[in-house]
Protein backbone atom coordinates (compact mmCIF):
# COMPACT_ATOMS: atom_id res chain seq x y z
CA UNK A 1 0.00 0.00 0.00
CA UNK A 2 1.39 3.40 -0.93
CA UNK A 3 0.88 6.57 1.03
CA UNK A 4 -0.04 9.73 -0.87
CA UNK A 5 1.33 12.92 0.71
CA UNK A 6 -1.35 15.32 1.96
CA UNK A 7 -0.29 18.02 -0.53
CA UNK A 8 -0.85 15.62 -3.46
CA UNK A 9 -4.27 14.69 -2.07
CA UNK A 10 -5.28 18.35 -1.90
CA UNK A 11 -4.09 18.97 -5.45
CA UNK A 12 -6.00 15.92 -6.67
CA UNK A 13 -9.15 17.07 -4.87
CA UNK A 14 -9.04 20.46 -6.63
CA UNK A 15 -8.53 19.12 -10.15
CA UNK A 16 -11.62 18.87 -12.32
CA UNK A 17 -12.92 15.36 -12.80
CA UNK A 18 -12.15 13.92 -16.22
CA UNK A 19 -15.02 13.84 -18.67
CA UNK A 20 -15.11 11.33 -21.49
CA UNK A 21 -17.24 11.20 -24.61
CA UNK A 22 -18.04 7.63 -25.65
CA UNK A 23 -19.51 7.12 -29.10
CA UNK A 24 -20.74 3.80 -30.44
CA UNK A 25 -21.46 3.54 -34.14
CA UNK A 26 -23.13 0.66 -35.94
CA UNK A 27 -23.40 0.54 -39.71
CA UNK A 28 -26.24 -1.57 -41.10
CA UNK A 29 -27.52 -2.20 -44.56
CA UNK A 30 -31.09 -3.09 -45.47
CA UNK A 31 -31.18 -6.53 -47.06
CA UNK A 32 -34.93 -7.21 -46.91
CA UNK A 33 -37.33 -4.25 -46.98
CA UNK A 34 -40.31 -6.57 -46.50
CA UNK A 35 -39.00 -7.81 -43.14
CA UNK A 36 -38.05 -4.28 -42.10
CA UNK A 37 -41.45 -2.81 -42.93
CA UNK A 38 -43.24 -5.77 -41.33
CA UNK A 39 -41.30 -5.17 -38.08
CA UNK A 40 -42.14 -1.46 -38.19
CA UNK A 41 -45.82 -2.19 -38.91
CA UNK A 42 -45.88 -4.51 -35.88
CA UNK A 43 -44.47 -1.76 -33.65
CA UNK A 44 -46.90 0.78 -35.11
CA UNK A 45 -49.84 -1.51 -34.34
CA UNK A 46 -48.89 -1.62 -30.65
CA UNK A 47 -47.56 1.94 -30.30
CA UNK A 48 -49.28 4.28 -32.77
CA UNK A 49 -48.11 7.37 -30.84
CA UNK A 50 -44.44 6.51 -31.37
CA UNK A 51 -45.13 5.72 -35.02
CA UNK A 52 -46.83 9.07 -35.48
CA UNK A 53 -44.01 10.89 -33.67
CA UNK A 54 -41.42 9.64 -36.18
CA UNK A 55 -43.71 10.02 -39.19
CA UNK A 56 -44.36 6.33 -39.76
CA UNK A 57 -47.70 5.37 -41.28
CA UNK A 58 -48.21 1.66 -42.01
CA UNK A 59 -48.90 0.94 -45.63
CA UNK A 60 -47.40 -0.25 -48.87
CA UNK A 61 -45.49 2.97 -49.69
CA UNK A 62 -43.71 3.47 -46.38
CA UNK A 63 -40.20 4.86 -46.27
CA UNK A 64 -37.35 2.66 -45.10
CA UNK A 65 -35.92 5.64 -43.17
CA UNK A 66 -39.16 6.12 -41.24
CA UNK A 67 -39.24 2.38 -40.49
CA UNK A 68 -35.69 2.51 -39.09
CA UNK A 69 -36.60 5.62 -37.08
CA UNK A 70 -39.50 3.72 -35.55
CA UNK A 71 -37.27 0.74 -34.73
CA UNK A 72 -34.86 3.10 -32.97
CA UNK A 73 -37.71 4.75 -31.07
CA UNK A 74 -38.76 1.31 -29.85
CA UNK A 75 -35.37 -0.25 -29.00
CA UNK A 76 -31.78 0.83 -28.53
CA UNK A 77 -29.22 0.48 -31.30
CA UNK A 78 -27.47 -2.46 -29.62
CA UNK A 79 -30.73 -4.43 -29.51
CA UNK A 80 -31.45 -3.66 -33.15
CA UNK A 81 -27.93 -4.74 -34.15
CA UNK A 82 -28.42 -8.01 -32.25
CA UNK A 83 -31.75 -8.68 -34.00
CA UNK A 84 -30.63 -7.32 -37.39
CA UNK A 85 -31.23 -10.46 -39.48
CA UNK A 86 -34.81 -10.81 -38.18
CA UNK A 87 -35.42 -7.15 -39.04
CA UNK A 88 -34.16 -7.38 -42.61
CA UNK A 89 -30.86 -5.72 -41.74
CA UNK A 90 -27.22 -6.78 -41.86
CA UNK A 91 -24.65 -5.37 -39.45
CA UNK A 92 -21.71 -4.19 -41.55
CA UNK A 93 -19.47 -2.77 -38.82
CA UNK A 94 -19.42 -1.57 -35.25
CA UNK A 95 -17.04 0.85 -33.60
CA UNK A 96 -16.47 2.39 -30.20
CA UNK A 97 -14.54 5.61 -29.65
CA UNK A 98 -13.79 7.26 -26.31
CA UNK A 99 -12.26 10.71 -26.22
CA UNK A 100 -11.24 13.11 -23.48
CA UNK A 101 -13.82 15.93 -23.59
CA UNK A 102 -11.30 18.62 -22.64
CA UNK A 103 -8.41 17.69 -24.95
CA UNK A 104 -10.25 15.67 -27.61
CA UNK A 105 -7.51 13.03 -27.28
CA UNK A 106 -8.53 9.48 -28.11
CA UNK A 107 -8.62 7.30 -25.02
CA UNK A 108 -9.97 4.11 -26.63
CA UNK A 109 -10.86 2.99 -30.12
CA UNK A 110 -12.16 -0.31 -31.45
CA UNK A 111 -13.50 -1.16 -34.90
CA UNK A 112 -15.12 -4.47 -35.82
CA UNK A 113 -16.01 -5.38 -39.40
CA UNK A 114 -18.59 -8.14 -39.71
C-alpha positions as CSV (number, residue, x, y, z in Angstrom):
1,X,0.0,0.0,0.0
2,X,1.4,3.4,-0.9
3,X,0.9,6.6,1.0
4,X,0.0,9.7,-0.9
5,X,1.3,12.9,0.7
6,X,-1.4,15.3,2.0
7,X,-0.3,18.0,-0.5
8,X,-0.9,15.6,-3.5
9,X,-4.3,14.7,-2.1
10,X,-5.3,18.3,-1.9
11,X,-4.1,19.0,-5.5
12,X,-6.0,15.9,-6.7
13,X,-9.2,17.1,-4.9
14,X,-9.0,20.5,-6.6
15,X,-8.5,19.1,-10.2
16,X,-11.6,18.9,-12.3
17,X,-12.9,15.4,-12.8
18,X,-12.1,13.9,-16.2
19,X,-15.0,13.8,-18.7
20,X,-15.1,11.3,-21.5
21,X,-17.2,11.2,-24.6
22,X,-18.0,7.6,-25.7
23,X,-19.5,7.1,-29.1
24,X,-20.7,3.8,-30.4
25,X,-21.5,3.5,-34.1
26,X,-23.1,0.7,-35.9
27,X,-23.4,0.5,-39.7
28,X,-26.2,-1.6,-41.1
29,X,-27.5,-2.2,-44.6
30,X,-31.1,-3.1,-45.5
31,X,-31.2,-6.5,-47.1
32,X,-34.9,-7.2,-46.9
33,X,-37.3,-4.3,-47.0
34,X,-40.3,-6.6,-46.5
35,X,-39.0,-7.8,-43.1
36,X,-38.0,-4.3,-42.1
37,X,-41.5,-2.8,-42.9
38,X,-43.2,-5.8,-41.3
39,X,-41.3,-5.2,-38.1
40,X,-42.1,-1.5,-38.2
41,X,-45.8,-2.2,-38.9
42,X,-45.9,-4.5,-35.9
43,X,-44.5,-1.8,-33.6
44,X,-46.9,0.8,-35.1
45,X,-49.8,-1.5,-34.3
46,X,-48.9,-1.6,-30.7
47,X,-47.6,1.9,-30.3
48,X,-49.3,4.3,-32.8
49,X,-48.1,7.4,-30.8
50,X,-44.4,6.5,-31.4
51,X,-45.1,5.7,-35.0
52,X,-46.8,9.1,-35.5
53,X,-44.0,10.9,-33.7
54,X,-41.4,9.6,-36.2
55,X,-43.7,10.0,-39.2
56,X,-44.4,6.3,-39.8
57,X,-47.7,5.4,-41.3
58,X,-48.2,1.7,-42.0
59,X,-48.9,0.9,-45.6
60,X,-47.4,-0.2,-48.9
61,X,-45.5,3.0,-49.7
62,X,-43.7,3.5,-46.4
63,X,-40.2,4.9,-46.3
64,X,-37.3,2.7,-45.1
65,X,-35.9,5.6,-43.2
66,X,-39.2,6.1,-41.2
67,X,-39.2,2.4,-40.5
68,X,-35.7,2.5,-39.1
69,X,-36.6,5.6,-37.1
70,X,-39.5,3.7,-35.5
71,X,-37.3,0.7,-34.7
72,X,-34.9,3.1,-33.0
73,X,-37.7,4.8,-31.1
74,X,-38.8,1.3,-29.9
75,X,-35.4,-0.2,-29.0
76,X,-31.8,0.8,-28.5
77,X,-29.2,0.5,-31.3
78,X,-27.5,-2.5,-29.6
79,X,-30.7,-4.4,-29.5
80,X,-31.4,-3.7,-33.2
81,X,-27.9,-4.7,-34.2
82,X,-28.4,-8.0,-32.3
83,X,-31.8,-8.7,-34.0
84,X,-30.6,-7.3,-37.4
85,X,-31.2,-10.5,-39.5
86,X,-34.8,-10.8,-38.2
87,X,-35.4,-7.1,-39.0
88,X,-34.2,-7.4,-42.6
89,X,-30.9,-5.7,-41.7
90,X,-27.2,-6.8,-41.9
91,X,-24.7,-5.4,-39.5
92,X,-21.7,-4.2,-41.5
93,X,-19.5,-2.8,-38.8
94,X,-19.4,-1.6,-35.2
95,X,-17.0,0.8,-33.6
96,X,-16.5,2.4,-30.2
97,X,-14.5,5.6,-29.7
98,X,-13.8,7.3,-26.3
99,X,-12.3,10.7,-26.2
100,X,-11.2,13.1,-23.5
101,X,-13.8,15.9,-23.6
102,X,-11.3,18.6,-22.6
103,X,-8.4,17.7,-24.9
104,X,-10.2,15.7,-27.6
105,X,-7.5,13.0,-27.3
106,X,-8.5,9.5,-28.1
107,X,-8.6,7.3,-25.0
108,X,-10.0,4.1,-26.6
109,X,-10.9,3.0,-30.1
110,X,-12.2,-0.3,-31.4
111,X,-13.5,-1.2,-34.9
112,X,-15.1,-4.5,-35.8
113,X,-16.0,-5.4,-39.4
114,X,-18.6,-8.1,-39.7
